[in-house]
């Protein structure tokens, strides 16, 4: 999926309102003319923090050369950040990101291109989540922060994926039943305005705005 001022939206579903353990994954390419050095842009977000009373159980962004992941609860963001320039990553190349959250220990862990790069222990966690949509490519209707670039093969899990599992599977599309996988949008359709969810009960994503399909996809 590609486009500026564009996004894909998944209608509210309790399966995606993850308030315990979770793993989020996806491929991204940053086409901002400033490379990674731009205002925050959103790869995905479950809810909009600028809608009053909203807890955001997970979100993923890039801004000011950092990859930013985490959650928001009781009006406070709890974040994991990582300097993308530290590894010499090129914005116009495809990169895979995976983030896990272990609720019992309040620990966020980050993988880039199959390699574990950092972690952080956040002070607390009491999020109830929200009943808002999952947005892929923006941070909700109020905050916006639209992604400028491309996103592919987004996966949402209600379990913690291990480093070995992430490294073994990130370069290939998943097939068959996957324990704990509650959402997987491969963006393989190539036409139309629906991205099909291939995990469990279908929760298809609607492409909105200037979103378009790509034939240039991450190397598998």
N, C-alpha and C positions, 0 to 999 in steps of 0.2 A: 504494500500500500504506500502511496506517495502523494504529496501535495502540501501546500501551505494554506493556512486557514481551513484545514480539512481534518476530519477525524472519523473514527468508526465508533458507534455506540451500541452497547449491549444493554437491553432493558433490565431493570432491577430483578434480581433473582437471589433468594437466600443462599444458594450454593456459593455465590461469589462474595458474600458478605463475611469475610474470614476474620474472626476475632480471636482465634487461637494460633496454632502453628500455620505457616504458609510458605510457599515458594512461588516466586514469579520469574518468568523467563521471557526472552524475546531477542530478536535481531534488530539492530538499528543502524541507520546511516545518517549522518548529520550533514545536511546540505546548506547550512547557514553560511553566508559569504565570509563570516568572521571565524569559521572553523568552530571549535568548541567554546570559543570566548564570546558568549552572547548571554542575554538575559535568560532566565530559566525557561526551558521548553520541555513539554511533557511527553514522555513515551506512553505512560498509562497512569490512570488514577481512578480509584473506586470512590467517587464522590468529589464534591467541590468544597474546599475548606472555607470559602467565603460565603457560603450559604449558612445562615446562623444556626448554631447548634449541631453542626455536622462534625462527627468523628470520621476520619478517613483511615480505614484499616491498612491500606497499602498504596504507595505511589512510587513512580520512578521518573526521574527527570535528568536533563543535562543543562548546566548553566555555569558560566564563568570558569570554564575548563574542568569542571567537576561533574562526575556522575553522582547523583543524589537519590537516595532511596530511603524509605522509612514509612512512618505512620503518624497520624495526628490524633490526639485524644485530649479532652478537657482543655481545648484551646491552645495546646502546645504541640509543636512538631518535635519528633524524635528521629534524628537523621543519622545516616551513614553517608559519608562523602569520600570521594576518591579522585585525585588529580589525574585526569586522563593523559596529560602530557608526560607524566612520570614514566609511563611505559612507551612513550613515543608513538601513541596510536594516531592514525590518520583519520580525520573526520569523514572524508569521502569514501573510506573503506567500510565494508560491513563488519560489525562487531556484535558478539553475543554477550548478553548480560544475564546473570541469574542472581537472585537475592533470596535468602531464607530468613525467616524469623522464628525463633524458638521462644514461645510465649512463657514457658515455665522459668526461663532464665533471662528473658528480655534481651536476647542476643540477636543482632543482625549480622549476617555474613554475606560477602560479595564475591562473585566469580566473574571474570572477564575472559572471554574466548576460552572457556574451559579451565582456567587457572584461578585458584583462590588468591585474592589480593589483599583483603582486609576484613576486619570485623569491628563491631562496637557493642558495648553493653549500654542499653538505654536505661534511664532512671526508673521508669515505671510503665505499666501497660494496663489500661482498664477500658479499652475501646469497646463500644457496643456496635461500632460500624454505622451503617446508614442504609436507607432504602432507595438511594439514588442509583443511576446507571453506572456501569463501568465504561469509561471513555478511553479509547486508544488513540492517542494523538492530541489530546488536550486535557486540561485540568478542570473540566466542568464548564457550565454556561456563564458563570460570573467571572471566575479567574482567567479562563481561556488558556494562555500560555501554550499556544498551538505548536506542535512539532513541525519543523521545516526540514523535511528529508523523507526517509522511508523507514517502514517498520514491517517486520515479517515474523511469522510463526510464534505468536504470543501464547504462552502457556500459564495457566493458573492452577496451583495445587493446594489442597488443604492438608498437606503433610510436608515434612522437611525432607528435601532431596539431599542425599549425601554428595560430597564432592566427586566420588567415583561415578555415581549415577549421572550427575550433570555432565562430567567430562565424556562419558560413554555415549550420551544421547544427544548432545546439543547440535551435532553436525548432521543429524538425520531426522526426517519427519517421523513422528510416532504413529504406530499402527496397532490396532487391537486395544483391548481393555488395559488401562493403566491405573494402578491403585492410587487413589488420591487425586487424580487429574479431574478437575471440575470445569475447565474451559481450555480449548485449544483452537485458535483461529490461524489457519495456515496461509490464508490469503492467496490461494492457488487458483481461484475461479477465473480470473482474467477478464471478466465482463460482468455487467450488471451492478447492482448496489448492495448485494448481500455477501458477507463472508461467513461461511458455514462453520459452526462449532462442531468439532469431531469428537468431543469428549462427553460421554454420558448423555443426559437429557439436553437436546439441542438448545443453545442460547445464541442464536445467530446475531452477528454484528451488522448494523446498517451503515454503509458508507455515506457520509454527509459532506456537503460543501464541495471543495475542489479535489476531493480524494480521487485517485486514479490507480490503475493497476500497473505493475511493473513486470517486465520480462527478465530484467536483471535482478536475480535473487541471490541470497548468500550461497557461497560454495558449500555443497553438501559432501 
